[in-house]
Amino acid sequence: MIMKKFITSIIIPVLVLTAGCNEDILDIKSQNQYSEETYFKTAPQFNEGVVATYATLLMNGLYSRDAYYLFDLLANDAENNIFLLGDVAQLHDYSYGPAQPQMSDLWKNLYRMIYRANLVLAKAEEWQPTVQADMDKKKQYMGEVSFLRGYAYFMLVNLWGRVPLKLEFSEATELTPRAGTVNEVWAAVESDFTNSINGLPVTYGNADRGRVTKGAAIAMLGKAYLYQKKYAQAESEFMKITAAPFTYSLNPNFDNQFSAANNLSTETIFDIQHKWTDFASGDQYYMFGGQEAWGGKTTHTGRAMEYGWNDWNNTVVSPALVGAFKYQDEEGDSYTDPRARLTFYGDAASGGDTDFCHTCTKASKGGSLMAIYAPDATKPGPYIYPFAANNTIGYSWRKYEYYETKEFYAGPDSNINTQVVRYADVLLMIAECLIEQNKLSDALPYINKVRARVGAFQYTSLGTLENAKTILRHERQLELAGEQVRWFDLVRWGIAKQTLNNEKQLQLGKQPFEDRHMLLPIPQIEKTTNTALTTDISGDWN
Amino acid sequence: MQHKFTSEFNLFLMLILCMATMSSLHAGIHLQSQSNLITGQVTSADDASSIPGVSIIIRGTSVGTTTDALGNFSISAASGDVLQFSFIGYLTQEITVANQTTLAIALSPDVWELSEVVVVGYGVVEKQNLIGSVGLATKKDFGEVPATNAQQLIQGKISGVQVVNSSGLPGGGVRIAVRGAGSFTSIDPLYVIDGIQGNASLFNSISQYDIESITVLKDAASTAIYGANAANGVVIVTTKKAKSGVVRITYNGYYGVAQPWKKLDMMNAEQYLDLVKDITNNALPAKLKSDYVTEDRTDWQDEIFRTAALTEHSVGLSGGTDKVLYQASTTYTNQDGIMEAYNYKRIIVRLGLEEKIGKWLRLGQAINYQYNISSGNTASFTEALRMPTYSPVYDPTNLGGFAKVTSADDLNDTFNPLTSVRLSERKSRNSLTFGQFFGEATILPGLKFRSQLSIDMSNSSSYNYKQANANGNLINPNSIEESYGYYINPLLENYFTYAKTIGAHSFDVLVGNTYRNGSQARSVNVRGTNFPNDDLKTVLAAPGSSITGGSIAQYSSLSYFARANYSLKNRYLLTASFRRDGSYVFSKNNRFGNFPSVGLAWKIHEESFMGSVPFISQLKLRGSYGITGNSSAPLQFSSIWKGQSNNIVYSFGDAKNYVQGATVNSSFDPNIKWETTKQLDIGIDVGLMEDRLMLSVGYYNRRNEDLLTYVPIPLSSGVGGPFDNPGSILKNTATASNKGVEVDVSFRGSAGAFRYSIGANMAYNTNKVISLGDGTEFQRGGVTGGNLVTKTAKGEPIGSFFGFVTDHVAIDKADIDSYNAIARSATGNPAAVYENGLLPGDIIFRDLNGDGVLTDKDKTFLGSPIPKWNFGSNVNLGYKNFDLMLSVYGIADVSVWNDLTYWTEGTTRPFNSSTVIVSRWKTEGDISEYPKAGQNATASRNLRASDRFLEDGSYLRLRSVTLGYNIPLKGLNKVVSSLRVYVTGQNLFTITDYKGYDPEIVGQDFLFDRGIDRGQYPQPKTYMLGVQVSF
């Protein structure tokens, strides 16, 4: 009995106590995520790495939200409306500082793009496929991520000048100072675009449309040269894409280039793919920071809703831009450019579109506004609306909007692809290269070709060199209005301060643009976390 | 095991039989009358349980007896004799014998009984032998509180323990912070339930009627036995145990109503229209020019608030023999929230058994089961406050039937707060089963072995179906979100204890281990939309659906622990403990952490020289030092990131199909290890007048080292997801400290039929970041408008508020010119201005660094969300059958970020606003506290992070008042042994300067986003009528 008690009371407990000593139970592996060591070994896995690099194009500061605010407001294509809330409202009068969130986000996510590209390039070095199909894929993937890395540095060098250069995945977490010179960054840009041209195909099959093509890489390389004023090299690159094997042409319908129908346009050279499916797969608000997190699967942009006059109505078309559509023709008569009514809504005097809903089938979504302006809900459009009285400035966005097909968009989920480089832009850049090389008559047909598409009068001559520059710059302002191009143009032409202060004097009664605004401020967070970079920043700015 | 469960089930059946035959059992206590023989039963006044072993003596004689196992007694006494009933832990009662033959005696518990034992880690200790700093709250301190979280019960009861409700809705969360904030990853304490480590949800699954006491271990000598995860203190709940005797049945129930206690003053339609005109320079759309918008139609606060009903019923049953003790209870709670349209229902069932087998083996089983359903979505304050009052609630012509306002028509796109509430059906169901099993063997006299196992299993599911509607500028299709999850979490502990007294030396030793393996959790979230109609509310009926999230987690730990207590002559006490903990989170090299502690106490009153000072009944000096740990970090490895729900996607192809992406988005430090907290405690306990007045004063110094900090890495690294701003690496880098003083004082006594006991506690704590090591100071705590308002930096409290200091609203151009003149002379730059874009009517912020211009360098630390002062008081008064309990709680020297005023005073754009804005700056020369309307016209950034939004968060709250009456039942009823009715009022008043709804604010993470009020649901004012019956 005593023995039995001893066994049950001592032996068993001691056994139980020591049984717990197996420390292997602490070896737990994640069941949620793969480990880096075992991934990126096959073509589909590499494709995922490439896709993740593309996905940064949809992050904040870029094309799901913010790029349109940033560059339209900075360049005074757009002006604040009263609904524009919080920090974004600081862009239009240059009252932002290093903590401006959209600028931090842009900086951050361009470096995300670089990091993800570097990851793919680093892993690709270890990947030695033996099948020809895989070898081709590897070449294409490396071309795609080189393009994206080049694009990121292209944005960085234009906006911030000298920036940290990270070209190796292994150096990701190192504190990195800014490059020695702007030229070093430009060299990296040229090198990346050049490398990508070699790896990329001219076109893709139906399943892959939207990936960067050889044409896109050539156009961006040309742009990189143009922005550095290397006009001859730029011209030579741009000219390549006007000829075989490339088949780009202007979209006969200007409206369609900025509608959901633009996905298959032959004018598109590089665009950002946007798609919204439904609430089941995505969250409409993903562009407020839900990408890759709570935002579900979607690639849409908030632009149509945010700029839409019958929706969030956060910005209006700036009076300066509206005014630019009225100019004198070659006879000296007052002329209203036909692109006015394709770009904005306004009163008849402004040249903007005065009615909307040209192809709405019915007043489908109702609301009291429609009760006033379209009392018969079954009557098809168009409807006349007093746009001039709609806000204190009077002009509302039409380009990239849906109001010709829907009177009320009711969700920040635009499917309309964002144009990054289109053929009309390239034609105008060719004209610019030629003008800058004083080949004015060569430049003329390129400008006229773009104007002919919208039915604008044809120039017979560009006049003097200065006249030609003015015409070209004006043409770019009208053709590319609201496409986030003008800021880069004004800065590289060196006329940002003068132009914008003149425009803001009329709009705001002040001239807020200072010399430092030519570059964006280095983000505050970068400065507090990257001590290697802080010493050479002057005036808390750049 | 099989056998054990079977026998348990049989016992449960027996319990039910017992309940059914209650009356016959009572018949068993049939009493016989004899002329000089008095019989009766002694029960406890608090829960009517019978008390065995009560000493009954005829005063002045040695004649006496004791009660039997059922509390019954019989004694021969003559008329005029005085019977003394005494029992340890209860106040002695005297009864003069008249001509009774039966007596029902209810002894009142002595709350401040000296020999009270306190539950500590892996054991109990007599209160007078406590070495550490341990707070205790018992049923008598809680009173009748409609607590859906047991954590709420200790609010204001224990010094240095801050309890904050994170929502005024029933079932809402509670955060507890012990002695400030000593971690950068989690400051939640460890929860221990009946001796086994658990968590907050297990703790909250216990009905308040089943709780005997809650102990909070604060010092290292007490907590270090739980080493890992005890760095933030340990909260121990002890449930009521059955006592042997006949079956006892108790019923507790109440009915109550809850109401909001505050409404904000918002503009009427006329004032709102004036604001809109101001913002838009009178450019109004047609609707705002019509008479329609001048009429007030809706008070939106009245629409979203409501008076809520609360009910609770609890039935308990217990009893047993000297071999088996049994217990069963069930509690049903049904509470409406004071916000449209929230309801919370809960049922808790608890079964407990304890068996003695022979003289050496004791077994116990307890099962706690909780099932709750919460339903209804809640309306949003920010929506309700921003809606114009001219808008009606309903509009039958609008999709969904609720009125909307839009940017185009109203210049205001606020959502109607009732649309999403009334057009939705939400239910969350959660069941939690928590079993504890133990066996305790007495191997030799003094040597015991205990093995205890706990398993908790939870299943949860929820769905939220929303009907299609048009609200604000949006059209929302119908949709459903569903989620399903479960977890299982077993824990096995084994330990030996040995206790021995040899002469003046007594000691006890504890050695054991803890083994947690097989813990795992899985969950999945799905979403569906585009239903053809609203009939089927399941994702299975949705034409479009997707998986939106989910997770799998596994975790394990392994620990060894030991403790020795030594007492010399009952005067000098020593305790020493050691724990070695291993966690799966860390790499093999750093996996284990060692956590030792030592404590000393000197009971001076036991010294012979103290005999000459009889008024000092207790005098004890105590001190301790120890190290505890914290490992609340995720598993560190280089992972492939595909998005939260495989949603790194980009569109390719003619159909723009989403194509999956994958990348690496994090970097990790393979060398991270345990956070360690080193804590020194010194205290003195004094008892005067036979311990009627007790005073306890303690000082502590907690130093938190190797704090796991997400050290930000530059944005230019590219590391991190889009939501990381910037990316970060978890490193052991920061050091923080919390120092403070805690005072507990109590006074109790009686005067005739009047009984009183008054307790008060107060704690002072200073929190400071000592060092951030490799990490730079960082800002988190984002609020509306994208501002980051908290900053964690060396020398300041964790998560302090940071921003500009308001000077005044610029009166006119001359006012601004004077500032620009200063800027010019200070900088020497003739073009310098004080601040770009500054216009009359904008706020002028102070140039704190005196460089003449306003820059980011003029930001400063504005306040801390961690209160320096915590205090509470409990007053218990009794007069004859009446009892009154008051409980007060408060904090002071604390700040709250009133983010709601961003909307109510910010006038960012046309939104309905607070009436204070009526007196805003409107034209040159106006002197006003509030800037001009329409901030964005000039992007003047009047809404930047500044003390404009910061308020004093101090408050003093009458947490509860209860007035009870014990209805005398003498001779009335033999079935009912006691009957008490009570009324309780909760939160009847709150003294505070805070302008929002309620200063009791948690914030999102209680660390770096602490004390930010984004419209947290306020604590309601509650009135209850309750009854307690014992059979």
Interface residues (C-beta under 8 A of the other chain):
Chain A: K5 T8 S9 I10 P13 V16 L17 A19 G20 C21 E23 I25 L26 D27 I28 K29 S30 Q31 N32 Q33 Y34 S35 E36 E37 Y39 Q45 N47 E48 G49 V50 V51 A52 T53 Y54 A55 T56 L57 L58 M59 N60 N80 I82 F83 L84 L85 G86 D87 A89 Q90 L91 H92 D93 Y94 S95 G97 P98 A99 P101 S104 D105 W107 K108 N109 Y111 R112 M113 I114 Y115 R116 N118 L119 V163 P164 K166 A172 T173 E174 L175 T176 N206 A207 D208 R209 G210 R211 N263 L264 Q273 H274 K275 T277 D278 F279 A280 S281 G282 G289 G290 Q291 E292 A293 W294 G295 G296 K297 T298 T299 M305 W309 N310 D311 W312 N313 K365 G366 G367 S368 L369 I372 A389 N390 N391 T392 F408 A410 G411 N415 K510 P512 P523 Q524 I525 E526 T528 T529 N530 L533 D540
Chain B: I279 T280 N281 A283 P285 A286 K287 W360 T397 N398 L399 K404 T406 S407 A408 D409 L411 D413 A441 I443 F449 S451 A470 N473 L474 I475 P477 S479 L492 N494 F496 G512 N513 T514 Y515 N517 R527 G528 T529 N530 A542 G544 S545 S546 T548 S551 I552 A553 Q554 Y555 S556 S557 L558 G582 S583 Y584 R591 L635 F637 S638 S639 I640 W641 K642 G643 Q644 S645 N646 N647 I648 V649 Y650 S651 F652 G653 D654 K656 N657 Y658 V659 Q660 G661 A662 T663 V664 S667 P712 I713 P714 L715 S716 S717 G718 V719 G720 G721 P722 F723 N725 P726 I729 T776 E777 F778 T784 G785 G786 N836 G837 T855 D856 T908 R909 P910 G934 Q935 N936 A937 T938 A939 S940 R941 L943
